């Protein structure tokens, strides 16, 4: 069962936006230990104020709720940041 959405802090959200702006290929670590590699496309916000990262991989597009992502690591050469641990502090 997924808990109520916990927004990211503004400074951590900035890394998500940079990844989308540059369409970085990311290694994404999720709550529960799952991992995937995918290209960051954009962010989405639902009417309930839940925020998602839309990613693209071989299987198509997938929405990842931001508070279910524990870390992102750019795989794109020359990325402007390295591995970022995401938390659930409110913006």
N, C-alpha and C positions, 0 to 999 in steps of 0.2 A: 504494500500500500504506500502510495506516495503522499507525503505530508503536504501541508499548506505551503504555497510558494514563499520562498525567502529571497528577496532581491539581493543582487550583488552590490558591493560598494561601488561608487562611481569610478574610482581609480582602476578597479579590476574590470569593470564594464568597458573601459577605454581600450583594454587589450583585445577584447572581443570585437569592438568596432574597427580597430586597426587591422585585425586579421581579415575581417570582411572587406574592408576597403581595398586591401592588396590581394584578396583572394588567396590567402596563404593556405598551403596544404598543412594540416595539423595532425598531430598525434593527440588524441583526446582520451582522457581518463575519466571514467564515470563512477559515481557512487555505486558501491557493490563490487567494484573491481573490473568491470568490463572496460575494454579499450577498443578504439577504432581509429583508423586514419581516413581523413576526409578533407575536402576543400571547403573553407568557410565561405558562405555566400552572402547571407544577410541575417539580420535579427528580426524577430516578429514579436509583437505584444498582443495578447488576447484581450477581449473586453474585461476579463477578470484580472487584468494587470499581470498575468504570468508572462515571462519573457523567455524566448526560445532562440537558439542558434540554428539556422537552416544550413545544413551541410550537404555536399554532393560527393558521392563515392560511386564505385562500380555498380552498386545496387540501386542507384537513383538518389533522390533527395530524402533527407530525414530531418525531423525537428528534434532538437535536444533541449530539454528544459535547462535553463542556465544553472539553477541550483542543484542539478543532478550531475554537473560537470565538476570534477575535483581538480583537474589540471589540464592545461593545454601546452603543447610544445610545437612551435613552428618547424616544419620539415623543409620549408622553402629556403633555398640558399639566400643569404643576405637579409634575412628577416630582421626587423628592428628590435626584437626582444627574444629572449630565450624562454625556458619553461616558466610558466606562471601557475602558482597554486591559487585556486579560486576559493573564496569564502562566501559566507552568507550574511555579510554586514549590509545594512540598509543604506541606500544612496540618499 
